[in-house]
Amino acid sequence: MIGRLNHIAIAVPDLAAAAALYRDTLGAKVSAPADLPEHGVTTVFVELENSKIELLHPLGENSTIAKYLERSPDGGTHHICFEVADIIAARDQLRAEGARVLGDGEPRIGAHGKPVLFLHPKDFCGTLIEIEQV
């Protein structure tokens, strides 16, 4: 059901410093910051040859990333994202297998402008999983 790894998301307390680290120290291509108010984050994508890293920074006081950074002030891996061909079929199959879909279970538009869903970390070895329709 899942396709390739789309990205690994890292919550960061200082978005500019994190972007500079990947750009200047590692020589990666780094996107401009993009605010996603509906998700409560500002994102920067680090482009890799075979995938991406998404740097996440809180946007607003109610951001889930702000809550994450309260628990882990230095930041850290927030989620991993896998591609799926049909997000509704994937959701239905995952639910049938006992996986919990977070939120209302309906896809929202993610940072790439494509439908996404998140799966409960307790169902996946403590890791928050995002699936994105491609």
N, CA, C and O atoms as a GROMACS GRO file, in nm:
protein
  536
    1MET      N    1   0.081  -0.119   0.000
    1MET     CA    2   0.000   0.000   0.000
    1MET      C    3   0.086   0.126   0.000
    1MET      O    4   0.063   0.216  -0.081
    2ILE      N    5   0.186   0.136   0.089
    2ILE     CA    6   0.264   0.259   0.092
    2ILE      C    7   0.365   0.259  -0.022
    2ILE      O    8   0.416   0.156  -0.065
    3GLY      N    9   0.391   0.378  -0.067
    3GLY     CA   10   0.491   0.398  -0.171
    3GLY      C   11   0.622   0.444  -0.109
    3GLY      O   12   0.661   0.400  -0.001
    4ARG      N   13   0.688   0.532  -0.180
    4ARG     CA   14   0.820   0.575  -0.134
    4ARG      C   15   0.810   0.670  -0.015
    4ARG      O   16   0.704   0.728   0.013
    5LEU      N   17   0.920   0.684   0.054
    5LEU     CA   18   0.932   0.782   0.161
    5LEU      C   19   0.927   0.919   0.097
    5LEU      O   20   1.008   0.949   0.009
    6ASN      N   21   0.836   1.003   0.140
    6ASN     CA   22   0.827   1.138   0.086
    6ASN      C   23   0.917   1.234   0.164
    6ASN      O   24   0.997   1.306   0.105
    7HIS      N   25   0.904   1.233   0.297
    7HIS     CA   26   0.989   1.319   0.378
    7HIS      C   27   0.992   1.274   0.523
    7HIS      O   28   0.907   1.197   0.569
    8ILE      N   29   1.091   1.325   0.593
    8ILE     CA   30   1.101   1.314   0.738
    8ILE      C   31   1.087   1.456   0.791
    8ILE      O   32   1.156   1.547   0.745
    9ALA      N   33   0.998   1.474   0.888
    9ALA     CA   34   0.974   1.607   0.944
    9ALA      C   35   1.044   1.621   1.078
    9ALA      O   36   1.038   1.533   1.163
   10ILE      N   37   1.111   1.735   1.094
   10ILE     CA   38   1.185   1.764   1.216
   10ILE      C   39   1.132   1.894   1.273
   10ILE      O   40   1.132   1.997   1.204
   11ALA      N   41   1.085   1.892   1.398
   11ALA     CA   42   1.043   2.013   1.467
   11ALA      C   43   1.168   2.087   1.513
   11ALA      O   44   1.259   2.026   1.569
   12VAL      N   45   1.172   2.217   1.489
   12VAL     CA   46   1.291   2.296   1.523
   12VAL      C   47   1.249   2.422   1.600
   12VAL      O   48   1.148   2.484   1.568
   13PRO      N   49   1.329   2.460   1.702
   13PRO     CA   50   1.297   2.580   1.778
   13PRO      C   51   1.336   2.709   1.705
   13PRO      O   52   1.281   2.815   1.734
   14ASP      N   53   1.430   2.702   1.611
   14ASP     CA   54   1.476   2.819   1.536
   14ASP      C   55   1.483   2.780   1.389
   14ASP      O   56   1.578   2.715   1.345
   15LEU      N   57   1.382   2.820   1.313
   15LEU     CA   58   1.372   2.778   1.173
   15LEU      C   59   1.485   2.834   1.088
   15LEU      O   60   1.540   2.762   1.004
   16ALA      N   61   1.520   2.959   1.107
   16ALA     CA   62   1.627   3.020   1.026
   16ALA      C   63   1.760   2.950   1.053
   16ALA      O   64   1.836   2.924   0.960
   17ALA      N   65   1.789   2.920   1.179
   17ALA     CA   66   1.914   2.853   1.213
   17ALA      C   67   1.917   2.711   1.156
   17ALA      O   68   2.020   2.666   1.105
   18ALA      N   69   1.805   2.642   1.164
   18ALA     CA   70   1.800   2.506   1.110
   18ALA      C   71   1.816   2.506   0.959
   18ALA      O   72   1.889   2.423   0.904
   19ALA      N   73   1.749   2.599   0.891
   19ALA     CA   74   1.761   2.608   0.744
   19ALA      C   75   1.905   2.640   0.706
   19ALA      O   76   1.957   2.583   0.610
   20ALA      N   77   1.969   2.731   0.780
   20ALA     CA   78   2.108   2.766   0.751
   20ALA      C   79   2.200   2.647   0.772
   20ALA      O   80   2.295   2.627   0.696
   21LEU      N   81   2.173   2.568   0.874
   21LEU     CA   82   2.255   2.449   0.901
   21LEU      C   83   2.252   2.354   0.781
   21LEU      O   84   2.357   2.309   0.735
   22TYR      N   85   2.133   2.324   0.731
   22TYR     CA   86   2.121   2.233   0.617
   22TYR      C   87   2.178   2.294   0.489
   22TYR      O   88   2.242   2.226   0.409
   23ARG      N   89   2.155   2.424   0.470
   23ARG     CA   90   2.201   2.492   0.349
   23ARG      C   91   2.353   2.514   0.354
   23ARG      O   92   2.423   2.476   0.261
   24ASP      N   93   2.402   2.576   0.460
   24ASP     CA   94   2.541   2.620   0.464
   24ASP      C   95   2.638   2.512   0.508
   24ASP      O   96   2.748   2.501   0.454
   25THR      N   97   2.598   2.432   0.605
   25THR     CA   98   2.688   2.328   0.656
   25THR      C   99   2.685   2.202   0.571
   25THR      O  100   2.789   2.142   0.543
   26LEU      N  101   2.564   2.162   0.529
   26LEU     CA  102   2.550   2.038   0.452
   26LEU      C  103   2.540   2.061   0.302
   26LEU      O  104   2.547   1.965   0.225
   27GLY      N  105   2.524   2.185   0.259
   27GLY     CA  106   2.519   2.216   0.117
   27GLY      C  107   2.391   2.175   0.047
   27GLY      O  108   2.391   2.153  -0.074
   28ALA      N  109   2.282   2.163   0.122
   28ALA     CA  110   2.155   2.120   0.063
   28ALA      C  111   2.078   2.239   0.006
   28ALA      O  112   2.098   2.353   0.048
   29LYS      N  113   1.992   2.210  -0.090
   29LYS     CA  114   1.900   2.310  -0.143
   29LYS      C  115   1.785   2.323  -0.043
   29LYS      O  116   1.723   2.223  -0.005
   30VAL      N  117   1.757   2.446  -0.001
   30VAL     CA  118   1.657   2.472   0.103
   30VAL      C  119   1.552   2.569   0.048
   30VAL      O  120   1.587   2.672  -0.010
   31SER      N  121   1.425   2.538   0.066
   31SER     CA  122   1.317   2.623   0.018
   31SER      C  123   1.301   2.746   0.108
   31SER      O  124   1.356   2.753   0.218
   32ALA      N  125   1.226   2.841   0.058
   32ALA     CA  126   1.186   2.955   0.141
   32ALA      C  127   1.084   2.906   0.243
   32ALA      O  128   1.014   2.808   0.218
   33PRO      N  129   1.074   2.974   0.357
   33PRO     CA  130   0.972   2.936   0.455
   33PRO      C  131   0.831   2.957   0.398
   33PRO      O  132   0.807   3.051   0.323
   34ALA      N  133   0.740   2.868   0.436
   34ALA     CA  134   0.600   2.880   0.395
   34ALA      C  135   0.512   2.863   0.518
   34ALA      O  136   0.522   2.762   0.589
   35ASP      N  137   0.426   2.961   0.543
   35ASP     CA  138   0.332   2.953   0.654
   35ASP      C  139   0.212   2.869   0.612
   35ASP      O  140   0.156   2.888   0.504
   36LEU      N  141   0.174   2.776   0.698
   36LEU     CA  142   0.056   2.693   0.678
   36LEU      C  143  -0.035   2.712   0.799
   36LEU      O  144  -0.036   2.627   0.889
   37PRO      N  145  -0.112   2.821   0.804
   37PRO     CA  146  -0.192   2.851   0.922
   37PRO      C  147  -0.293   2.741   0.958
   37PRO      O  148  -0.322   2.719   1.075
   38GLU      N  149  -0.345   2.672   0.856
   38GLU     CA  150  -0.442   2.565   0.884
   38GLU      C  151  -0.379   2.447   0.957
   38GLU      O  152  -0.450   2.366   1.017
   39HIS      N  153  -0.246   2.436   0.952
   39HIS     CA  154  -0.175   2.330   1.023
   39HIS      C  155  -0.098   2.385   1.143
   39HIS      O  156  -0.042   2.308   1.222
   40GLY      N  157  -0.093   2.517   1.157
   40GLY     CA  158  -0.024   2.578   1.270
   40GLY      C  159   0.128   2.568   1.262
   40GLY      O  160   0.195   2.560   1.364
   41VAL      N  161   0.182   2.568   1.139
   41VAL     CA  162   0.326   2.555   1.122
   41VAL      C  163   0.379   2.646   1.012
   41VAL      O  164   0.307   2.689   0.922
   42THR      N  165   0.507   2.674   1.025
   42THR     CA  166   0.584   2.729   0.914
   42THR      C  167   0.680   2.620   0.874
   42THR      O  168   0.745   2.559   0.959
   43THR      N  169   0.690   2.594   0.744
   43THR     CA  170   0.774   2.484   0.696
   43THR      C  171   0.884   2.535   0.604
   43THR      O  172   0.870   2.637   0.537
   44VAL      N  173   0.992   2.461   0.605
   44VAL     CA  174   1.100   2.476   0.508
   44VAL      C  175   1.131   2.335   0.462
   44VAL      O  176   1.143   2.244   0.543
   45PHE      N  177   1.145   2.318   0.332
   45PHE     CA  178   1.181   2.186   0.280
   45PHE      C  179   1.326   2.184   0.237
   45PHE      O  180   1.373   2.271   0.164
   46VAL      N  181   1.396   2.082   0.283
   46VAL     CA  182   1.534   2.056   0.243
   46VAL      C  183   1.525   1.950   0.134
   46VAL      O  184   1.481   1.838   0.159
   47GLU      N  185   1.568   1.986   0.014
   47GLU     CA  186   1.557   1.895  -0.101
   47GLU      C  187   1.678   1.801  -0.105
   47GLU      O  188   1.793   1.846  -0.105
   48LEU      N  189   1.651   1.674  -0.108
   48LEU     CA  190   1.755   1.572  -0.121
   48LEU      C  191   1.739   1.501  -0.254
   48LEU      O  192   1.636   1.515  -0.320
   49GLU      N  193   1.837   1.426  -0.292
   49GLU     CA  194   1.831   1.355  -0.420
   49GLU      C  195   1.716   1.256  -0.425
   49GLU      O  196   1.654   1.238  -0.530
   50ASN      N  197   1.688   1.190  -0.313
   50ASN     CA  198   1.588   1.083  -0.313
   50ASN      C  199   1.470   1.108  -0.220
   50ASN      O  200   1.382   1.022  -0.209
   51SER      N  201   1.466   1.222  -0.152
   51SER     CA  202   1.359   1.251  -0.058
   51SER      C  203   1.369   1.396  -0.014
   51SER      O  204   1.437   1.477  -0.077
   52LYS      N  205   1.301   1.429   0.096
   52LYS     CA  206   1.305   1.564   0.152
   52LYS      C  207   1.309   1.555   0.304
   52LYS      O  208   1.271   1.454   0.364
   53ILE      N  209   1.355   1.662   0.364
   53ILE     CA  210   1.341   1.683   0.508
   53ILE      C  211   1.254   1.805   0.523
   53ILE      O  212   1.278   1.908   0.459
   54GLU      N  213   1.153   1.796   0.606
   54GLU     CA  214   1.064   1.909   0.633
   54GLU      C  215   1.100   1.964   0.770
   54GLU      O  216   1.088   1.893   0.871
   55LEU      N  217   1.142   2.089   0.775
   55LEU     CA  218   1.168   2.155   0.902
   55LEU      C  219   1.039   2.224   0.944
   55LEU      O  220   0.982   2.302   0.867
   56LEU      N  221   0.993   2.197   1.066
   56LEU     CA  222   0.866   2.250   1.115
   56LEU      C  223   0.891   2.346   1.231
   56LEU      O  224   0.968   2.316   1.322
   57HIS      N  225   0.825   2.459   1.226
   57HIS     CA  226   0.833   2.557   1.334
   57HIS      C  227   0.691   2.601   1.367
   57HIS      O  228   0.608   2.614   1.277
   58PRO      N  229   0.662   2.625   1.495
   58PRO     CA  230   0.525   2.663   1.533
   58PRO      C  231   0.480   2.794   1.468
   58PRO      O  232   0.558   2.888   1.454
   59LEU      N  233   0.356   2.796   1.430
   59LEU     CA  234   0.291   2.917   1.380
   59LEU      C  235   0.166   2.936   1.466
   59LEU      O  236   0.065   2.868   1.444
   60GLY      N  237   0.172   3.025   1.560
   60GLY     CA  238   0.060   3.047   1.651
   60GLY      C  239   0.074   2.969   1.780
   60GLY      O  240   0.148   2.870   1.787
   61GLU      N  241   0.003   3.014   1.881
   61GLU     CA  242   0.015   2.956   2.014
   61GLU      C  243  -0.045   2.816   2.026
   61GLU      O  244  -0.004   2.738   2.112
   62ASN      N  245  -0.141   2.783   1.942
   62ASN     CA  246  -0.207   2.653   1.951
   62ASN      C  247  -0.146   2.548   1.859
   62ASN      O  248  -0.205   2.442   1.838
   63SER      N  249  -0.030   2.576   1.807
   63SER     CA  250   0.036   2.484   1.716
   63SER      C  251   0.074   2.355   1.789
   63SER      O  252   0.125   2.358   1.901
   64THR      N  253   0.050   2.242   1.724
   64THR     CA  254   0.094   2.115   1.782
   64THR      C  255   0.246   2.110   1.789
   64THR      O  256   0.302   2.039   1.873
   65ILE      N  257   0.313   2.183   1.702
   65ILE     CA  258   0.460   2.186   1.705
   65ILE      C  259   0.508   2.263   1.828
   65ILE      O  260   0.610   2.228   1.886
   66ALA      N  261   0.435   2.367   1.868
   66ALA     CA  262   0.470   2.439   1.991
   66ALA      C  263   0.462   2.344   2.110
   66ALA      O  264   0.549   2.346   2.197
   67LYS      N  265   0.358   2.263   2.114
   67LYS     CA  266   0.343   2.166   2.222
   67LYS      C  267   0.456   2.063   2.218
   67LYS      O  268   0.508   2.023   2.322
   68TYR      N  269   0.492   2.019   2.099
   68TYR     CA  270   0.603   1.925   2.083
   68TYR      C  271   0.732   1.986   2.137
   68TYR      O  272   0.806   1.920   2.210
   69LEU      N  273   0.759   2.113   2.102
   69LEU     CA  274   0.882   2.178   2.145
   69LEU      C  275   0.883   2.208   2.295
   69LEU      O  276   0.990   2.223   2.353
   70GLU      N  277   0.766   2.218   2.357
   70GLU     CA  278   0.762   2.231   2.503
   70GLU      C  279   0.817   2.105   2.568
   70GLU      O  280   0.888   2.112   2.668
   71ARG      N  281   0.785   1.990   2.511
   71ARG     CA  282   0.833   1.862   2.564
   71ARG      C  283   0.976   1.833   2.522
   71ARG      O  284   1.051   1.768   2.595
   72SER      N  285   1.015   1.882   2.404
   72SER     CA  286   1.149   1.858   2.348
   72SER      C  287   1.204   1.991   2.299
   72SER      O  288   1.200   2.018   2.179
   73PRO      N  289   1.256   2.076   2.388
   73PRO     CA  290   1.295   2.212   2.351
   73PRO      C  291   1.403   2.221   2.243
   73PRO      O  292   1.412   2.322   2.174
   74ASP      N  293   1.485   2.116   2.228
   74ASP     CA  294   1.587   2.118   2.124
   74ASP      C  295   1.534   2.074   1.989
   74ASP      O  296   1.605   2.080   1.888
   75GLY      N  297   1.408   2.029   1.985
   75GLY     CA  298   1.349   1.979   1.861
   75GLY      C  299   1.373   1.830   1.846
   75GLY      O  300   1.421   1.764   1.938
   76GLY      N  301   1.338   1.779   1.730
   76GLY     CA  302   1.357   1.637   1.702
   76GLY      C  303   1.264   1.588   1.594
   76GLY      O  304   1.182   1.664   1.541
   77THR      N  305   1.276   1.461   1.563
   77THR     CA  306   1.193   1.400   1.459
   77THR      C  307   1.047   1.405   1.502
   77THR      O  308   1.012   1.357   1.610
   78HIS      N  309   0.963   1.463   1.418
   78HIS     CA  310   0.821   1.477   1.448
   78HIS      C  311   0.738   1.368   1.380
   78HIS      O  312   0.654   1.305   1.444
   79HIS      N  313   0.761   1.344   1.250
   79HIS     CA  314   0.687   1.240   1.179
   79HIS      C  315   0.762   1.198   1.053
   79HIS      O  316   0.856   1.264   1.009
   80ILE      N  317   0.718   1.086   0.997
   80ILE     CA  318   0.766   1.046   0.866
   80ILE      C  319   0.646   1.036   0.773
   80ILE      O  320   0.535   1.000   0.815
   81CYS      N  321   0.669   1.068   0.646
   81CYS     CA  322   0.559   1.072   0.549
   81CYS      C  323   0.585   0.973   0.436
   81CYS      O  324   0.692   0.973   0.375
   82PHE      N  325   0.485   0.890   0.411
   82PHE     CA  326   0.489   0.795   0.301
   82PHE      C  327   0.386   0.834   0.196
   82PHE      O  328   0.281   0.889   0.228
   83GLU      N  329   0.418   0.805   0.072
   83GLU     CA  330   0.325   0.832  -0.038
   83GLU      C  331   0.229   0.715  -0.056
   83GLU      O  332   0.266   0.599  -0.037
   84VAL      N  333   0.106   0.748  -0.094
   84VAL     CA  334   0.006   0.648  -0.131
   84VAL      C  335  -0.062   0.695  -0.259
   84VAL      O  336  -0.071   0.814  -0.286
   85ALA      N  337  -0.110   0.600  -0.337
   85ALA     CA  338  -0.176   0.634  -0.463
   85ALA      C  339  -0.318   0.685  -0.440
   85ALA      O  340  -0.363   0.776  -0.510
   86ASP      N  341  -0.388   0.627  -0.344
   86ASP     CA  342  -0.528   0.661  -0.318
   86ASP      C  343  -0.544   0.673  -0.167
   86ASP      O  344  -0.548   0.572  -0.096
   87ILE      N  345  -0.555   0.794  -0.118
   87ILE     CA  346  -0.556   0.816   0.027
   87ILE      C  347  -0.681   0.760   0.094
   87ILE      O  348  -0.674   0.714   0.207
   88ILE      N  349  -0.794   0.764   0.026
   88ILE     CA  350  -0.918   0.710   0.085
   88ILE      C  351  -0.909   0.558   0.094
   88ILE      O  352  -0.946   0.500   0.197
   89ALA      N  353  -0.862   0.493  -0.010
   89ALA     CA  354  -0.845   0.348  -0.005
   89ALA      C  355  -0.743   0.309   0.101
   89ALA      O  356  -0.762   0.211   0.173
   90ALA      N  357  -0.634   0.386   0.111
   90ALA     CA  358  -0.532   0.358   0.212
   90ALA      C  359  -0.591   0.375   0.352
   90ALA      O  360  -0.570   0.290   0.439
   91ARG      N  361  -0.665   0.485   0.374
   91ARG     CA  362  -0.729   0.508   0.504
   91ARG      C  363  -0.821   0.393   0.542
   91ARG      O  364  -0.816   0.344   0.654
   92ASP      N  365  -0.904   0.352   0.448
   92ASP     CA  366  -1.000   0.245   0.476
   92ASP      C  367  -0.929   0.113   0.507
   92ASP      O  368  -0.971   0.040   0.596
   93GLN      N  369  -0.824   0.083   0.434
   93GLN     CA  370  -0.748  -0.039   0.459
   93GLN      C  371  -0.678  -0.032   0.594
   93GLN      O  372  -0.677  -0.130   0.669
   94LEU      N  373  -0.620   0.082   0.626
   94LEU     CA  374  -0.552   0.098   0.755
   94LEU      C  375  -0.650   0.083   0.870
   94LEU      O  376  -0.620   0.016   0.969
   95ARG      N  377  -0.766   0.145   0.859
   95ARG     CA  378  -0.869   0.131   0.963
   95ARG      C  379  -0.912  -0.015   0.978
   95ARG      O  380  -0.930  -0.063   1.090
   96ALA      N  381  -0.928  -0.084   0.866
   96ALA     CA  382  -0.968  -0.225   0.870
   96ALA      C  383  -0.863  -0.310   0.942
   96ALA      O  384  -0.895  -0.412   1.002
   97GLU      N  385  -0.738  -0.267   0.936
   97GLU     CA  386  -0.628  -0.337   1.004
   97GLU      C  387  -0.612  -0.292   1.148
   97GLU      O  388  -0.525  -0.343   1.220
   98GLY      N  389  -0.694  -0.195   1.193
   98GLY     CA  390  -0.691  -0.151   1.332
   98GLY      C  391  -0.612  -0.025   1.357
   98GLY      O  392  -0.598   0.016   1.473
   99ALA      N  393  -0.558   0.039   1.254
   99ALA     CA  394  -0.483   0.163   1.273
   99ALA      C  395  -0.580   0.278   1.299
   99ALA      O  396  -0.689   0.283   1.243
  100ARG      N  397  -0.539   0.369   1.384
  100ARG     CA  398  -0.621   0.486   1.416
  100ARG      C  399  -0.575   0.606   1.332
  100ARG      O  400  -0.458   0.642   1.329
  101VAL      N  401  -0.672   0.666   1.264
  101VAL     CA  402  -0.647   0.786   1.186
  101VAL      C  403  -0.679   0.904   1.276
  101VAL      O  404  -0.786   0.908   1.337
  102LEU      N  405  -0.588   1.000   1.285
  102LEU     CA  406  -0.608   1.114   1.372
  102LEU      C  407  -0.706   1.215   1.311
  102LEU      O  408  -0.731   1.214   1.191
  103GLY      N  409  -0.759   1.302   1.397
  103GLY     CA  410  -0.854   1.402   1.352
  103GLY      C  411  -0.988   1.339   1.319
  103GLY      O  412  -1.028   1.239   1.378
  104ASP      N  413  -1.056   1.400   1.224
  104ASP     CA  414  -1.188   1.349   1.185
  104ASP      C  415  -1.182   1.238   1.081
  104ASP      O  416  -1.285   1.188   1.037
  105GLY      N  417  -1.059   1.200   1.040
  105GLY     CA  418  -1.042   1.092   0.944
  105GLY      C  419  -1.055   1.135   0.799
  105GLY      O  420  -1.039   1.053   0.708
  106GLU      N  421  -1.084   1.262   0.778
  106GLU     CA  422  -1.094   1.313   0.642
  106GLU      C  423  -0.963   1.381   0.603
  106GLU      O  424  -0.906   1.454   0.684
  107PRO      N  425  -0.914   1.356   0.482
  107PRO     CA  426  -0.788   1.418   0.439
  107PRO      C  427  -0.797   1.571   0.440
  107PRO      O  428  -0.901   1.630   0.411
  108ARG      N  429  -0.682   1.631   0.473
  108ARG     CA  430  -0.666   1.776   0.463
  108ARG      C  431  -0.555   1.801   0.362
  108ARG      O  432  -0.477   1.711   0.332
  109ILE      N  433  -0.550   1.921   0.310
  109ILE     CA  434  -0.443   1.955   0.216
  109ILE      C  435  -0.318   1.987   0.295
  109ILE      O  436  -0.319   2.070   0.386
  110GLY      N  437  -0.208   1.919   0.259
  110GLY     CA  438  -0.082   1.935   0.330
  110GLY      C  439   0.009   2.037   0.266
  110GLY      O  440  -0.032   2.113   0.179
  111ALA      N  441   0.134   2.037   0.309
  111ALA     CA  442   0.233   2.136   0.267
  111ALA      C  443   0.265   2.130   0.118
  111ALA      O  444   0.309   2.229   0.061
  112HIS      N  445   0.242   2.015   0.055
  112HIS     CA  446   0.269   2.002  -0.087
  112HIS      C  447   0.145   2.027  -0.173
  112HIS      O  448   0.148   2.009  -0.294
  113GLY      N  449   0.036   2.069  -0.107
  113GLY     CA  450  -0.088   2.094  -0.180
  113GLY      C  451  -0.162   1.966  -0.216
  113GLY      O  452  -0.246   1.966  -0.305
  114LYS      N  453  -0.131   1.858  -0.146
  114LYS     CA  454  -0.193   1.728  -0.173
  114LYS      C  455  -0.262   1.677  -0.046
  114LYS      O  456  -0.225   1.719   0.064
  115PRO      N  457  -0.360   1.588  -0.060
  115PRO     CA  458  -0.431   1.536   0.057
  115PRO      C  459  -0.339   1.454   0.148
  115PRO      O  460  -0.257   1.374   0.102
  116VAL      N  461  -0.354   1.476   0.280
  116VAL     CA  462  -0.275   1.404   0.380
  116VAL      C  463  -0.364   1.358   0.494
  116VAL      O  464  -0.470   1.415   0.520
  117LEU      N  465  -0.318   1.254   0.562
  117LEU     CA  466  -0.377   1.205   0.686
  117LEU      C  467  -0.263   1.166   0.779
  117LEU      O  468  -0.154   1.132   0.734
  118PHE      N  469  -0.290   1.170   0.910
  118PHE     CA  470  -0.192   1.127   1.008
  118PHE      C  471  -0.244   1.006   1.083
  118PHE      O  472  -0.363   0.996   1.110
  119LEU      N  473  -0.153   0.915   1.116
  119LEU     CA  474  -0.186   0.791   1.185
  119LEU      C  475  -0.127   0.794   1.326
  119LEU      O  476  -0.017   0.845   1.347
  120HIS      N  477  -0.201   0.740   1.420
  120HIS     CA  478  -0.163   0.746   1.561
  120HIS      C  479  -0.027   0.681   1.584
  120HIS      O  480  -0.004   0.568   1.540
  121PRO      N  481   0.063   0.751   1.654
  121PRO     CA  482   0.197   0.694   1.676
  121PRO      C  483   0.196   0.566   1.758
  121PRO      O  484   0.286   0.483   1.742
  122LYS      N  485   0.098   0.547   1.845
  122LYS     CA  486   0.094   0.424   1.926
  122LYS      C  487   0.069   0.301   1.839
  122LYS      O  488   0.098   0.188   1.881
  123ASP      N  489   0.017   0.322   1.720
  123ASP     CA  490  -0.007   0.210   1.629
  123ASP      C  491   0.113   0.178   1.540
  123ASP      O  492   0.113   0.078   1.469
  124PHE      N  493   0.218   0.265   1.545
  124PHE     CA  494   0.333   0.249   1.456
  124PHE      C  495   0.464   0.269   1.532
  124PHE      O  496   0.546   0.355   1.498
  125CYS      N  497   0.482   0.189   1.635
  125CYS     CA  498   0.609   0.183   1.710
  125CYS      C  499   0.649   0.320   1.766
  125CYS      O  500   0.768   0.351   1.774
  126GLY      N  501   0.551   0.400   1.806
  126GLY     CA  502   0.579   0.530   1.865
  126GLY      C  503   0.610   0.640   1.766
  126GLY      O  504   0.655   0.747   1.805
  127THR      N  505   0.586   0.615   1.637
  127THR     CA  506   0.618   0.713   1.533
  127THR      C  507   0.490   0.766   1.468
  127THR      O  508   0.406   0.689   1.422
  128LEU      N  509   0.477   0.898   1.466
  128LEU     CA  510   0.365   0.960   1.394
  128LEU      C  511   0.390   0.941   1.245
  128LEU      O  512   0.497   0.974   1.194
  129ILE      N  513   0.290   0.887   1.177
  129ILE     CA  514   0.300   0.860   1.033
  129ILE      C  515   0.203   0.952   0.958
  129ILE      O  516   0.086   0.966   0.995
  130GLU      N  517   0.255   1.013   0.855
  130GLU     CA  518   0.171   1.090   0.762
  130GLU      C  519   0.165   1.012   0.632
  130GLU      O  520   0.266   0.961   0.585
  131ILE      N  521   0.046   1.003   0.574
  131ILE     CA  522   0.036   0.949   0.439
  131ILE      C  523  -0.011   1.063   0.349
  131ILE      O  524  -0.097   1.143   0.386
  132GLU      N  525   0.048   1.067   0.230
  132GLU     CA  526   0.017   1.174   0.135
  132GLU      C  527  -0.017   1.112   0.001
  132GLU      O  528   0.057   1.028  -0.050
  133GLN      N  529  -0.128   1.155  -0.056
  133GLN     CA  530  -0.166   1.105  -0.189
  133GLN      C  531  -0.080   1.173  -0.294
  133GLN      O  532  -0.064   1.295  -0.293
  134VAL      N  533  -0.026   1.093  -0.384
  134VAL     CA  534   0.056   1.149  -0.494
  134VAL      C  535  -0.008   1.119  -0.627
  134VAL      O  536   0.045   1.158  -0.731
   0.00000   0.00000   0.00000
